[in-house]
Amino acid sequence: MRRAPVLSEQLCDIQGMLNSGYGWLTDSRFWLLTIRDGRQDQARRWISQFVSRDLITTAKRVNSRKDTSIREAMAIAFSFSGLVKLGLTETAEHPFPTPFRSGMGSDLRQELLIDNPRERWRWSDVEDFTCRQTVHILIAQWQLPGEESKMPPPDTDAFTFATVENRPNSFRDGKLYEPFGFRDGIAQPVIRGLREDGADSKRAQQDAGVYFEDRLVEPGEFVLGYRNGYDELNYCPDVAGWMQSGRATHPGGRFTLNGTYLAVRQIQQDVKAFESFEAAISRPGGPTICEKMMGRLKNGLPLVWKGDQTATMSDSTADAFRYRVEDANGFACPIGAHIRRVNPRDSIGTDVQSSIKSTKLHRLLRRGRPYLELADDDDNRQGLFFIACNADLERQFEFLYQRWLRNFRFEDLHHEDDPIVGSPVQPKMFTTPGLPSGDEVSLKAFTQTLGGGYFFLPGIKALQFIGEHG
């Protein structure tokens, strides 16, 4: 049996966004960079500065941080076309997986993700689309308000770039809210061995009680080179020259050890339409129709919560529930609600434990932030820059997107997909179960995707190799 490295011994090689969403760094910016033809050497020199200047926050530093020790954090990831542009060549024995190679922006992934239409996409991870930026490098940047950034500015001779800017006032009382007004960042999986010995994890275990195990997933679900939920050492692609670099720390010397894949989408939200719909159709008393569509109250409490609905609680407590016993038929939280689709918990198998085990094979670790785009016509556009970490794009992001979010036959449904981020194609419906019969509500498309791509987030040693040896 091949053995994985000990995760706790690899924290200096793992980018910190895998074990933190940097919630105390309330400002954010995402850089979408395209390498100009013939400027690869300049691009590599610029990339190498992130390692030489110690700009990438590592998982070890996140674990050992004091409250004010990290004032800015950065992460850097590459599309497959970006790796190729930088001169890296995958090996024939261990090539990159097909979804990453083809790219989210490809025609093939468009069909597989039931992702029509794409006329308004501004950027993606593949070449040869007119009127669409090809993104080779993605940089995520988080910092305290007013903090002067240490990031070296991109050389405009080497790159063309666009930025997705921070949405002010998205944090209230230390909690993140997305543009529709709902608490965000709740119900995150916990990677076994990454932070579970820290004080934050101990508090989470105490708050969640017996439900904490429902969130705990094997490291190989998110970090390449480790055992996953099937108790298999997950697949690590390799690139030519890595074995000769002297940086092989894993049996086989896999270049992608300690990395992960990112599924990224820029989602624009029609806040005015959403608020108008909520005001027009909601009835007095109980959750609003939009809260039923989301599956949570706006303060983050799940609709199946039986206690004080005005209570303020930790994210771990707000995530400590199941559906099968509390709400099997969806009378509290409708079957088609957004949070029920993205995390069915104990509701999709023959019993509680098998359902939870199955669901944990398709979890995503979310690291997105709200953004705001100032428009010349004063109609400011806002939304979510969605980022999901996963070790297997097909089994995690694509499965969840195809089988749960966009599936018109999810559980007992037959003609509706996700009410929040489902297909914009009309008509859209949402069913709220009740007695003696449920109500059907006709919906508008409240969101649309402006761009998307698959990116590889490398370990620190692999990032140094990209800067030096590409």
N, C-alpha and C positions, 0 to 999 in steps of 0.2 A: 504493500500500500504506500503510495506517495504521501509524504508528509508536508503539510503547509507550514510556513514560518509561524512563529509565535507572534500574534498580532501586537501584543504590548511591547515587543522588542523592535517593531517596525514603525513606531509612531513618528519618528523623525523623517521618514520617507513618504508619509501620507499627507496629502493636502488637507488643511484643517476644515474645509467646508464639509468633509465627510462626517465630522463629529460635532459640528456646530453651525447654526444658522446665523450666528453673530447678532443676536437680537438686541444687544446693547449698542451696536453700531447702527444708528437709525437712518443714516444717509447711504444711498447706494447709487451705483452707476454701472452699466454694462457696455463694454466696448466690443464692437463688431468690426474686425479688421480683415482687410483683403490685401494680400501681398502682391505688390506690383511685379509685372514680368521683369525678370533680370535683376531683381533686388533681393534675392534670397539671402545672400551673404549679409546684407545690412539687417535683414529681418532676424537672422540667427544671432547676430551680435546684440541686437536689442533684447531678444529673449533671454540670452545668457545673463543679462544684468539682473533678472529677477532672482536667479540663484546666487550670483556673486554678491549681490547687495542684501541677500537674506530677506527679500520682499514677500515671498510666499509664506503665509502663516501655516505652520505644520500642526498636525494633530497633537503632537507632544506639547507644543506651546499652548494650544487651546486648553489641554487638560491641566496644565500647571499655572494657568494665568491667574493673576489677581485682578480685582475689579477694574483697575485702570491701566493694566499692563498692555492691553491690545487696543490701540486707538485707531488703527487702520488694518484691514485684512484684504488680501487679494487671492484670487485663484485664476489659473490659466488653463485653457483646454483647446483642443485642436480638432477640426473636422478631418475626415479622411483625405479630402482634397487638399487640406492644409498640410498634412504630413507629407503627401506626395510633392506638393509645391516646395517643401523644405528639403526634399531630396531623400526622404526615408523610404525604404523598400521593405515591404513585408516579406517574410520568408515563405517558401513554398510549403514547408512542413507545418507552419503555424500562422496562416493568414488571418487577417481580421475577419470578424463575422459579417455575413452578408448585409444585414441592415445598416451597419456602420459604413461598409464599403459603398453601398448604393446611395445612402444618404436619405434623410427624411424628405428632402426636397425633390427626390426623383419621382418620375411618373409611376414607377413600380410601387413605391411607398404610398403615393397618393391613392392608388387603388386599394392597397391592403389596409390602409387606415380609414377607408371610406371618407376621404378628406376633400370633398368637393364643396364649393369651388375654391380655386386658388388664385383667382385673378388679381386679388388685392395684396398678394404676398410681395413684400418689399425685399426680402432677403431669404437665403437658404444656404445649405451646406454643399451644394453641387454647382458644377460649372455649366456654362452654355445656356443659361436662361436670360433672355433679354429683359430689360427693365427690372432686374432682380439682382441685388448684390450677392456675390459669392463670398461667404464668410469662411476664412481660413483659420482664424484665431478668435476665440471668445475670452474676454477677461472680465471677471466679476470683481467689483471693488466695493467694499463697505467701509464706512468711517464715521467717526463722531462728527456732529454738526460743527462746521467751521474748522475742522482739522485740515492742515495743509498736507496734501498728498505727497508721498515719496516715490510714486510711480513715475518712471521715466516717460516723458511724453512720446507718443509714437512718431517716428520720423516720417514726415509727409512725403519725403522722396521715396520711401520704401513701402508705405502703406496708403491705401484709402480706407477711411473708416467712418462709421456712424456710431452714435451713442444712444442708449436708452436711459433716460434721466429719471432721477428720484422723484417720487410723488410726495410732496411735503405733507405733514400731519397724518401720515399713515399709522404712526404709533401714538397711542393714547394710554397713559398710565402704564407705560412699559409693554403694552400689548399691541400686536400688529393687526390692523384692519385692512381688508381689501376694499376696492372702490365701491362695491355694492353695500358696504357697511357691516360686513360680517367679520368676526374674529377669524384670523387665519393662522396657519402654522400648528393647528391642533392635530392630534392623532398621528403623530410621527412614529415610525418604528424605531426601536433601540437596537443598535448593533452590539451583539454579545462580545464583550471583551474590549470595546473601544472606549467607553466611558463609564461602565457599570460600577467601577470601584470608586468613582468620585462622589463628592457630596451631593451634586445635582441628581445623580442617578439614585442615590440612596433615598433622597426625598421623593423622587418619582416612584420608587418601589413602595414607599410608605403610603403615598397618596393613592396609588392605584390598587394596592392590596393584592388580592388573588388575581386581578385582571392584568397585572403587570406582565405576566408570562405571555399574554396574548400579543403583546407588542414586541417581545424579544425575538430577534431573528439572528440567524447565523451570519458570521462576517462575510462569507462567500456570496451572500445575496447582494452585497454592495461593493465589496472590495475584491479585486481580481487576485487570484493566487491562493484563495482560502476555501474551506469547506462550506458548501451551501446547505439549503434546506433538505436536499436529497442525500446529504452526507457524502457528496462528491467534491473533489478538488476542482474548482471551476476552471474554465479554459482560459489560457493566457496566450494571446498572440505574441509574435516576436518580429523583430526587424533585423535586417542584415547589419552586421557590424557590432551588435550589442554584446555578443559573447567576447569579442576582441576588445571591448572597451574597459574590461577589468571591473565592471560594475555588477557582475552577476552575483546575486545574493540568494538565489532561489534555485532549487534543482531544475536544471534546464536553462537557467539564466533568462527567464522570460522578461522581455522589455516592459510588458504591461503590469507586472507585479506591483501591487499597492496602488493601482489606478482604478478608475471606474469609468462608466459611460454616462453622459448627460443627454437626456432628451429635453430639448429647449423649444419653447414656443412663446412668441409675443402675442398675447391675447388682448385685443381691444374690447372694452366693456362699454355698452351704451347705458350709462348711469341714468340719464334723463328718462329713457324709455322704461327702464327697470323700476324707477321710483314712481313714474306715472301709472304703470301697471299695478304696482302694489297698492297705491292709493285708491285706484278705481275698483279693485276686485276684492280687497280684504274685507272681512266681516268683523264686527266687534267681538272681543273676547277670544282668548286662545291665540295660537300662533298665526301670523299672517300667511297668506298664500306663498309669499316668497320664502318665508322661513320653512314652510313645508317643502318647497322645492329644494332648498338647501339641505334640510334635515336637521338644522340647528337653529336655535334662537340667535339673534344677532350678537348677544353677549358670549356666544360660544357653547352654551349648554345644549346637549343633545335633546331632541324632542322626546326621547324615551325617559328623560330624567324625571324621577318621582318626587324629588325634594323641593326645596325653595327655589323657584325659578328666577328670583332676583339675587341669588347668591353669587358671590365672587369666589372662584375656585381656581386651582392650578390647572395647567393643561393636562397633567396626568390624571387628575380626578375627572375632568371633563371627557377623558377618553376611556374611562373605566366602565364600560357597559357592553352588553350583548343584545342581539335581536331575538333569538329563537324563543326565549322564555318571556322576555318583557314585551315583545311586539312582533310576534311571528307573522301576523296578517297585515302589518303596516298601518294600523289605525292611528298610531301616534306619529311614526315616521314613515311616510309612504314608501312603498317598495321601490319606486323609481326616483326617490330623492337622491341628490348628488352624493352625499356622504355615504349613502347605502350602496351606491354603484361603485364608488372608488375603493370601498373597504367593506365588503359584505360580512366580515367577521365570522359569526358562527351560523350563518343562515343558508349556506349553499350546499352543504353535504348531508350525509345521512344522520349525523349526530354532531354534537357540539365540538368535540375534540378534532374529529376529522375535518370539519369545516374550517376551524381555526388554522389547522395545519395547512390545508389547501390554500386558504387566503394568504397566509404568510409567504407563499411561494410567488406571489404577484404584487408584493408591496413596492411602493416608491418612496424614496427619501426626498422630500421637497425642500428646495432652497431658493425659491423665487421671491420676488419683491414687487410691490405696486410701482407703476411708473406714471409719469405725466408728460404729455407732449403739448407744448404751447402752439396754438394754431393762429394763423394770421386773421382768420375770420372770427376770433374770440370764442370759437367752439372748441375748447380745449379737449383733447383726446386723452383718455386714461385707460389703464387696464393693468394686467398682471404679466410680468416677465417671468414665465413659468420655467423652472429648472427642476428636473427630477433625476436623481442619481440611481443607477441600477447596473448590475453586473451582466445582465442578460436582457438586451433590448427586446428580443422577441417574446420571452417568457414574462417579462415584467411590463414595460411601457406599452408595447404593441398588443399584448394579450389584454391588458386592462382597457386599452382604448377600443379594441375591436369587440371584445366579448362582454364588457360591462358598460362602458360609457356609450358607445354607439350601437349597442345591440337592442333592436326593437323588441326582442323576445327575452329580455333579461328577467330571470325568475318567472313569474306568472304573467308578465306583461306581453302585449302583442302588437302594439302600434306606436310606441314612443321611445325615444332615446333620452339621453341626459338633458334635463330641462335648462341647465345653466350653460354647459359647453358642448352640447350636442350639435347635430347638423343644423346649419342655417336654412336648409331647404324646408319650405312650407308644405302642408300645414304641420305645425308642431302641437303636440298634445301632452297633458300631464294629468294623471289620475290621482285623486285623493280618496282613498277607501273610506267607506262609511256605511251606516245602516239606514235603510235596507239596501241601498245601492250606492256606489261611489259616484263622485262628480268628476267630469272631464272638463279641463280648462284648456282653451286655445291660447297658445303662446306666440310671442314674437321671438325672433332670434336676438338675444341680448348680448351675444359675443361674436366676434369674428377674429380669425387668426391672420396676423400681418406678416408672419415669418416663422421659420422653424428649422431645426437641424439637430443632427446627432454629433456629439463631440466626445473626444477621449480626454479625460482628466488624468494626466500622468503622475506617477510618483516623482519625488524631488530628483532622484538620480536619473530617471528617464528624461525629466525636463532639462537637466544639465546636458545630457547626451544630445538632445534635440538642438540645443544651442551651439554645441561644439562639433557634432559629427554628422549633422544632417546633410 
